[in-house]
Amino acid sequence: MTKEGFSPEYTRFRLLDALYAGFLTCVVSSIQFIPITKNHFQAQLLALATVWAAIASTLDYHKAITDSWKIYLGSLMGGTVAVIGAAVVVACNGGKYNPLWGSLFALPFCFLGSCMYVGKMSEALSWVSFVVRLYSVATFAGESLPFKKMVFTVVMGFIADIIPVLVTGGLHALGLLPRKGPPPFDAFEVAIRDFVEASVIFGMEVGDHKKDLTRRQRAMHGAMSAALPTASRSLQLIMFRMTAALDGFNTTCSVGRIDSTISRELWQPLQVDLRLLCSRACCALDGTPKGLEEARRLRVESTAVKRRIKQMLISYTKRLVKHEGWQWLVTGRELSRVEAALVAIPHFAEAVANYCEEKPGGIRRIRRRDYKYPSLAVHGWWVVLVAVICSFPEVGPTISKALRRLAGVVVGGILAVLAIEANPGNVVALMLELFIVTCAARFYTGSAKLGYAGLQMGVTFAIMGFADSIAVSLTQTRREIFAAERFLFTLTGLIGSAVIQVVAWPSFSSRSLARATAAELKEISTVVSTGILELLLRQPDDRVSAGGENGSDAELKLLSLDEERRGKVASVREEVAFFRMLKIETCSGSVSGRKLLAGQEAIGRARTSAITAYEGLKACGVHMSSFAASVLLLPVRSRLSELAEACEVSGQRLSRVVVEASSIDEARRACQEIVDATMALIATFEGIRMELLSQQMWSSRAEDEDISSTAMVEALAYGGGLGLHIVIHVLEAFVRDWADVARILLDCDIGLPQNYLSRSGRPEGIHDMKLVIGRRTLSAM
């Protein structure tokens, strides 16, 4: 699996694609050698057709029908405007073309074409190809080039441009195109199955296999990121819930080994049901379309497993009440941890059922790709056009593209100089060199890091080495001078544009990432605090069916903010590394760019925990009975309210220090207040639970036959992830992830205790609890 955000590609496809691009580039460039049209071409102007052929020649049909058509339409419009402008200039200049007047005529159309960079027009045609074709015709024509010859060259260039698109379309219609890589949904399903199989096998011993599980988990998230752009919004939400359920299971199991009593009474008896459910879910993710009946069957089995979990918890609580020695007693935190791990599997199976139903209806969206290529002009126009094309709204993308373009131009220029020195005018040797360089450029274009550099290498060689070498009118000395001039002007435009943008109007990508991170952090804290307040404000008779649009809206908003944040990380890495060498900090807040990058993974985990906590709070508020609310929720209302307020304040202060130069100490204190409020909530709930277990007024009914249906047992051991104890567990998991974010961003030591067990192997404080219960029992007697 490749890095996050990139789909895996077969090496065989890249090799075939490189050979195909080199072959079609040579085919397109050989048109000018046909005897019947050889005298009607201007070699320098037609070289642009070779460049577009090298760019548009691909065996990827999706790319061919999107990017290639955009390049061709932009080139067609730019050439048409240039020819019209040339006709006007020739008519106004006494039948002679003047490149200066032609360039001035093209100037307003250049600014008009820049409007195509954004908006709906960017999906129809390429602004870069429009500008390059426009200025190449307007400035490359020269005073000695007749108007008819220029028009004929442009028309033949259009014909040459469309050859790669037509060939790729014909191969696709005949079914001869090779497979680029595994379909994104298939890769996602394989990664999911791989992670599920390992997680279920390791179980509560995942701590011993953390490295292997981490690798599988990253592969799962990388596959999900590659599949998300091709899915509808509802399917994206379902895929996010699938990975969130598995992440929650892995996080819960990695805390530590469970108590032997819990393992014997709850974990081990349910292993057969859980593994069978995982097996059914993995069978559903085999890459074939599933019917509604199979998805419905999986959902029914998930409900049965949750019912089984509830029965086991009720049975455990009943035996705990009947037993006089209390050696089976464990803390509520330990019990809620185990239940969270148990219910994560049926929740995952339900998400798989929804995935199987929604997958056929996924809407494939066309991903926008911004390819910008160096212009083809003469002398000083190389500086201007390259500088315009290399300019981006932010410094990060500018540096990223400029470094790759610089590397490609250097390598391509060196190869061009070698070709000119070795065999000038030798058509056979130049065609072979063009084939080899184009194949190499296409091969490296498939790399995530070297893609743009490889593309620029091929473009530079095609213009500097191939076009100049086949020009019969040029002497060897003139060829070398042309290559040196274009090489020098290209480097000048690249370096000048980068320096001007950094010095004149710097708009740093790290600040955009900081704003996106601050917005997501504030939304994460708002989601959790809102969920807590909705639980506290529930009415006694609010037991209605689960669902609701508000929950989905909150999840979709968080998912949208997360996509916006992750989209800015790549350019920030290179920006931070570049300015770090200059000892310049590009972030305007109190958090440095290096810490901001280091905390991105932790922020993703906090987002997942926030959604899990919100869904748990919502489910608890919908399904909790009035009696359970009175004996469990009411006594901890004040603690929950304090936690909600602490979440809101911490989110505001943490987001403020990310974007502003404010006090870090206030943000640290706010994060510490969340930790303190969580520990106080856990302690209060544990005391209430032990108090209820020690009361004889209802435990004396343990001999009754209907003890499993009593309201008190239901309140203390309600399964299915709907009880208050599971809410406290997911809130604790969220606070733990939130503290991880604070430790990285604020450089502090804040966090919940890591160990659940004491040195004796029993839950901490359990012996004191037993003593209190024993004394209360004796006093009652």
N, C-alpha and C positions, 0 to 999 in steps of 0.2 A: 504494500500500500504506500502511496506517495504522501507527500506533505498535505496538511489540511487545506482544503480548497481546490485541489487539483485531482482530476480523475486519472486513474492508472491507464497507461497506454502500453500496448504491446511493442516490443523492440522490433519485431518483424514489420509492423505497420510503419514505424518510423523509417526503417530502411527502404521499404517500397515507396513511401512518400517522398523520400529524398531522391531516389532514382527517377521517379515520375516527374518531380519538379525540374530536375536537371534536363531530362529528355524534352519536356515541353518548352523549356526556356530556349534550348537549342533550336527546336522546330520553329518557334516564333522568330528568333533572331535570324534564321536562315532565309526568311522571306525576302530580305533586302539583297540577297545574292542571286535571285532569279533574273536571268538575262533580260526578260521583257520589261521588268520594272526597276532594273538596277540603276538606271540613270535618272529615275524620278524621285529618288529618296535622298534625304539629308540624314547622314548616318548619326550625327549627334542627336538630332531631334527624335529619330526613330528608336534610339537606345532606351528611351523611356518605356516603349512597348515591351522591351526585354525585361526591364525592371518590374513592370506590372505582371508580366507572365511569371517571373520567378516568385512573386508574392502570391499570386492567385492560383498557382498550380498546386493543388492539393488533392489527396484521395479522401479527405474528410468531406463528405457530402454536405453536412450541416454547415460547415465553414464556407464551402464553395457557394452555397445558395444565399449566404448572408454577407460575409465580408467581401467575397469576390464581386458580387453584384454591386455592393456599395462602392467599391473601388472603381468598377467599370462605369457606373452611372455618374460618379463624380468626375472621372476623367472625360466622359462624353460631354458633360455640361461645361467643364472648364475649357476643353478644346473648341467647342462651338462658340463660346463667348470670345475666345482668343481669335478665332477666324473672323468673326464679325467685326471685332475691334481692328484687326489687320486690314480688312476691307475699307473701313472708315478712314484709317490712317493713310492708306494708299490713295484713296480718293481725294483726301484733303492735302496731300503732300506732293501732288503733281505726278502720280503714278509710281512713286518710290516709297518703299516702307522704311520707317524710322523706328528703331527699337526703343528710343527714349519716349516718343509719343505713344507707342504701343504699350509701354509699361505704365505710363500715366493713365492711359485709358483703362487698363486692367486694375488700377488701384482701388477705385470704389467697389468693384466687383469682389475684390479680395476681402474688404471689410464686410460686404454683404454675405460672402461665403462663410465668414467666421460665425455667422448666426446659425449655421448648420452644425456647429460643434455641440450644441445642446438642443434639447427639445426633440420633437418628433422627427424633424428632418435628419437628425443623426442616425436614425434607424433606416433611412432610405438611401442615403448616399454618403460618401466619404468627403469630408471637408479638405483633408490633406491631399487626396488625389485631385480634387477640383483646383486647389491653389497651385499645386505643382504643375499640372498640365497647363493651366492658364499662364503662369509666368514662364514656363519653359518655351511655349510657343511665342509669347510676346517678346521675350528677350533673346532667345536662341536663334531666331530667324535671321537676324543680321540684315544689313543693307543689301548684300549681294544675292540674297535668296529670293527668287521670283515668287510672286503671290500664288500662282497656280501650283508650283512645286510644294510650297508650304501646305496648301490645302490638301494636295494629294497625299503628302506624308501623314497629315493628321488623320485623314480618312483610313488609310492603310493601318495606321496605329490603332484605330478603333477596332478594325477587323482582327488585328493580331491580339488585342486585349481580350476579346471574347472567346478566342480559341480554347484556352484552358477551362473556362466555365462550360462550354458546350461539350468538350471531351469528358469532363467529370460527370456531367449530367447524363451523357450517353452510356457511360460505364455503370452508372447507378441504375438506369432503366433496364440494362441487361443483367443486372445483379452480379457484376464482376468486381465491385469495389471490395477491398479487404476490410476486415473488422478492425476498427481502431482500438478498441479495448472492451472490457466487460461492461455491460449496461450498468448505469449507476445504481438502479434499484437492486439488481442482482448482487453487485458488490456490497451494497449495504446489508442485504439479507445474509450473505455469507459471513460478513463481519459480526453481525448480531448473533448468528448461530454459533460462531466460534467463541464469542465471549460468554454466551449463556452456558454452553457445554462446560467450559472451564470453571465458571462461577459455581454452578450447581455441584460439580464434582468436588471442588475444594471446600465448599460450604463455609463453616465457621473457621476453617483453617486457612483462609485466604492470606492471612498475614505471613505464612510460610512461603507463599508463591506470589508475593507482591510484584516482583519484577515482570514475571510472565503475564500477570493480569493487567499490569499497567500498559504493556505493549499491545495486548489485545484491545484494551479500552481505547487507546489512542487510535488504533486502526478502525474501531467502530465509529468514533467521532469523525475521523477523516472521511470515511465512506459516507456518513450522513451529510457532511458539509458538501461533498461532491454531488449528492443526490438532491439536496434541497432546492437548487435553482430549477430543476425540472419538475417539481411537484407543486400542486396547488397549495393554497394557504392552509386549508383544513388538513391536508395530508402532511404538510410540514409540522403542524401541531401534533399530529398523531405520532410521527417519527420522533419528535422531541420527547413525548411522553414515554415512548418505548425505551429510549436511552436513559431518561431520567429514572425510570423504575429500576433498571439494571444498575445505574450508578448508586442509587439509594441502597440496593441490596449489597453491593460491593462495599460501600462505606460502612454500613451497619455491621457487616461480618468482619471487617478489618479492625474493629476497635479492640478486640481481644477474645480469648476463648470464653465460652459461656459456662455458667455454673453447671455442675454435674446433675443437680436436681432438675433444672430446666431442660437440660439435654435429654434426660431420661423421661421426663413427663410430657414434654411438648415437642422438642426438636426431632428426636429419633422416630416417634410414632408417625410423624407427618412426612417423612422423607420419601416414602413410596408414592404418596399422592402428589407431592411437589415435583418429583422427577418425572412422573407420568405426564403431568401437565406441561412441564418444560419440553418433554418429547413431542407432545401434540403440537405445541407452539412452534417448535423447530421444523416439524414436518409441514406446517402451514407456510413456512418461509423457504420453500424449495424453488422459488422462481417461477412457478406455474400459476396461472390465474385460478383463484379459488371461488367456489360458488357460495351463495348466501347461506346454504344449509351447513356447510363446513364451518364457516365463521360463527354461525349461531350455535353450533355444537360446542365450539371452543369456549364461547361465552358462557354457556350453561355449565360446562365443566369447571370454569373459573369460579362461578357462583357456588358450586357444590364444594369446592376446596375452601372457600372462605367460610362457608357454613360449618365445615369440619373443623376449621381453626377456632371458630367461636365455641363449638361444643367442647373441644379440648381445653380451652381456657376456663370455661365454666366448670368442667369436671375437675380441673386442677384446683380452682378456688374452693370447690365443695370439699375436696379431700383435705385442703389446707385448713378449713374451718373445723372439720371433724377431728383432725389429728391433735393430740394434746401436747406433743413434744416440740412442735414448731420447727423441727429440723428441715422441713421442706420450704420454709419461708425465705423469699428473696426480695430484694428491693424492687420498687416499681420501675426504676430506671432499667434494671436488668430485664425485667419482664417486658417492658415496652420495646426494648432493643430487639429482643427475640421476635416479638410480634411484628415489628416493622420488617424484619427480614422475611418472615413467613408470608405476610400479605403482599410483599413486593412481587412475588412470583405470579399470583392470580391477577394482580394489576397489570403486569407485563403481558399476560396471556390475553386479557381484555383489549389491551392496546393493539396486539397482533391481530385480533379479530377485526377491529376497526380498520387496521391497515389493509387487510385482505379485501374488505368491502370498498375501501376508498381508492386503492391503488389503480384500478382500471380507469378511474375518472380523473387521474392526475393531468393537469394542464401543462404542457411543455412550453416553457417560456424561452424566448431567444435571449441569450446573454449578450449584453453589449460589450464589444471589445474595441478599444481605442488604439488603432495602429497608426503611427505617424512615421513618415519616411522622409529622408533628406531630399531636398528639392534638386532639380536639374536646371541649373542656370549657368551663367558665365561670370567669371571674375567676382566682383563685389556682391553680386546677387546671391552667391553661395552663403555669404555671411548673414545677409538679411533673412533669407528664407529659412535657413537652418535655425537661426535664432528664434524666429517666429514659431516654427514647428516644435522646437524644444521647450518652449515656455509652457508651464502648467500653473494652475491656480495656487499650488502649494509648493514649498521648497522640497519636501520629501520626494514626491514623484519626479520633480525636476532633476534632483541629484541622482535618483535611481535610474531614470531614463538617460541622463547625460553620461553617466559612467558607462552604462552598457553601450550607448551609441559611440562613445569615445573609443571603447575597446574594439567594437566592430569596425569603426572607420580606420583605426590604426592597423589592424590585421588585414582588412581588405585593401587598404592603400599600399601596404608592403607587398602583398601578393600582386597588386596591379603594376607596381613599379618593376617587380621581377618579371612579369609577363611582357611588359613593354621592352625591357632590356633583352630578354631571351629571344623572342620571336616576333618582332613587329611586322604586321601585315601578313603573317602566315595564318590563313583562315582555318586550316585543318587543326593546327596546334592550338589556336585560340578557342575554337569550338570545344576541343577536348578539355582545355583548362576551364572554360566556362561550365562545362558539364560537371567537372570534379568539384569546383568551388561551390556551384549551386547545390549539388548533393550534400556537401558538408554543411552549407548554411542551413538547408532545410532540416538536416539531422539535428543540429544544435538548436534550431528554433523550437523543437519539441521539448527542450529542457526548461524547467521553471526558472532557473537562475540565469542561464546563458541564452535564452530564447531571443531577446531583442538584440543582443550583440551578434549572434549568428546571422540574424536577418540583415543587420547593417553591413556585416562583412560581405554578404552576397551582393547587396545593392551597390556598395562602393566598388567592388571589383567589376561588376557589370558596366558601371559608368566610366570609371577611370581606366580600367585595363582593357575591357573588350571594345567599348565604343571608340576610344582613341586609337587603339591598335589597328582597327580595320578601316580607319579613315585614310583613303588613298591620298587626299590632298595634303596631309600633314607629313612633315619630315620627322625623322627620328628625334632630332633636337626639340622640335615643337611639341611632339608627343610627351617628352619628358617634362617640358615646361608646363604643359597643360595639367599633367598629373600632379606636379608639385604645387601648382597654384590651387587646384581644387582641394587637394589634401590640406594645404595650409588654411584656406578660407573656411573649410568645413570645421577644422579644429578651432579656428578663431570664433566662429559662430557658436559652437557648443560651449566653449569656455566663457565667452562674453555673455551669453544669455544666462548661464548659471550664476556668474558673479553679479550681474546687474540685478537679477531677481533676489539674490540673497541680501544685497546691500540696499537696494532701492525700496522694494516693497515686500519684505519677507512675510510670508504667510506659512507658518510652520505646521507640518502635519502632526507633530506631537501636541500642539495646542488643540487641534481638532479632535485628536484621540482623547485628550483630557476632558474636553466638553462632552464627548460621547460617553466616556466612562462615568463622569459625574452625573449625567442624566440617567444612566442605567443604575448606578448606585442609589440615587434618590428614589427611583421607581421600585427597586428591590425592597428598600426599607418601607416604602409606602404600601406595597402589596402585602407585606407581612403584618404591618400595623393595622391595615384595613381589615385583613382577615380576622385578627384578634378582636377588633372592635365589633365586627359583624357577629362574632360568636357571643360576645358579652351582651349585645343588644337584641339577641334572639328572643322571640316571644315563647311562652310555654307551649303553645300548640303549633309550633312551626315545623312539624315533622311532615315535610312534603317530599315529593320525588326530587332526586338530585338532578343536576343539570345546570341551567341558568346561563345566560349569555354573559353576565358580568365576569365570571371566572374565565371564560374563554377570551374575553376582551383583554383582561389583565395579562393572560399568558401570551396572547398575540402581540400585545404592546411590548412586553419584555423581549419576546423573540425578535421583533423588529429593531428594538434598540440594540440587542446583542449583535444582529447582523451588521448594523451600522458601525458598531464599535470594532468588530473583527475585521471589517473591510479596510480599516485605517492602520492596522498593525504592521503590514508588510512594508509600507513606505516609511513608517516611523523608525523601524529597525535600522535602515540604512542612514536615515537622517541623524539619528542619535549617535550612531557609530562615526559618522563623518564629523559632526560638530564636537564630539568628545575629543577627537584628536586636536581640535583647535581650542579645547577647554572652554567651550561656549555652551551654556544651558539654554535650550530652546523652549522649555516649558515655562509658563508664566505663573504657575501655582507653587505651593510649598513642596510639592512632590516632584522629584526629578524625573526626567524622561526614562532613565534606566530603571528606577523603581516602578514607574508606570507600566513599562513593558513586562517587568518581572511579575506584576500582579494580575496580568490578564487571565492566566489560567485559573487563579483563585477566584477572580470575579465571575468566571463562567460557572465554577462550582457553587458560588453563592447564589447565582441566578437559579440554578437547578434546585438548590435547597429551598429557596424562596417559593418557587412554584409548588414544590412538594408540600411545604408547610401550608401554603394557601389552600390547596386542595384538601389537605387533612382538616384544616379548620372549617372549611365549608361543609365537608361531609359530616363532621362532628356536630355542627350547628343544625344540620338538616335532620339527622337521625337520632340525636340524643334524646332520651326520654325526659319527661319533667322530673321524675324522681331522681334520676342520675344527675340532672342539673342541680337539684336542690342539695344533694349530699356531697357532690364533688365539685361542680362548677362554682356554686355560690361561695364556698369558703375561699376560693383562690381568685375571685374576681379582682380584688385589689392588686394581687401580684401580676395577673395578666394585664391589667390596665397600666401598671408601671412598666412592664416589658414593652407594651405597644408604644407608650410615650418615649421610652428610651430608644426604640428602633427608629422612630420618626426623627428624633433629635440627632442621633448618630448618623443617619443617612444625610441629613442636611449639612452637618459639620464636616463629614468626610468628603462629600461632594464639593464643599466650599474650598477645602484645602487643596483639592485636585486642580481647580481652575483659578484660584486666587491665592495671593501671598498672605494667608491668614495664619493664625496661631495653630500649631500642630498639637499643643498641649490640650486645648479644648476638645479637639477631635479624639485624642487619646482618652481623656476623661469620659467622653460620651460613649466610646466603645467599651470602656471598663464598666460603665453603668449598665450596659446591656448584659455583660457577663454576670455582674452582681445580681441583676434582676432575674436572670435565668436560674442562677443557683438558689436564690431565695424562693422562686416558684417551685423548683424541684424539691427543696427541703419542706416547704409547706404542704405540697401535695403528698409527699411521702409520709409526713406526720398524720395527715387526714386519713390516708389509706390504712396506716397501722392502727389509728384510733378506731376506725370502723371494724377492722378485723378483730379487735379485742373486745368489742361490745357483745355482751351475752344475750341481749334482748332479741337478737335475731340469729346468733349462732346456736342458741338452744334449739332452734327449729331444724337442726341438721339431721335429725332422725326422720323428719317428714319425708314423704315420698316425692313431693313436688318441690324439693329444695332447688332443683336446677332451673325452675321457672320463677323463683322469687326475684323481686325487683332489686334487692341488695346484691345478689350474686350477679345479676345482669349488669349492675352499675360497676362492680369491681372487676369483672372479667368479660367485657364485651368485645368480641373478636371482629375481624373484618376491617380493621383499621379505622373504626368509627368512634372509638372511645376517647375519653379525655387523656388517658395515659399515652396513647399513640400521638396525640397532638403535642403533648409535652416533649415526647421524644423527637418529633420532627422539628419542633422549635429549637431544641437543644442542638440538633444537627445543623440547623441554619446558623445559630449563634456561633457554633464552632467554625463554620466556613467563613462567616463574617469576621470573626477574630483573625482568621488566616489572612484575609484581605487587609485588615488593619495592621497586622504585624509587618506585612511587606511594604505597604504604602507609607505607614507612619514610623517604621523602624522602631518598634516597641515590642515588649514581651507581654502580650495580652492573650488570654485563652482560657478555656475550660480545662479542668483536670482531665488527664488522658486515661488514667487507670480507674477502672470500675471496681476492682477487687482489692482487698487488703492482703497483707502478707500471708495470712492464714488460708487464703483461698476463698473466703466467704465475703459477701458484700460488706463494705465498710459501714459500721454502725449497726450491723444486724444483731450483735450480741447485746448491745444496749437496748435495742427494741424488744428483744425477747424478755429481758429482765423487767422492763416496764409492763409488758403484757402479762407476765407471770404474777407480778404484784397486784395488778388490777384484778386478775382472776381470783386470787386468794382473798382480796378484800370483798369481792362480790359474794364469795362463799360464806 
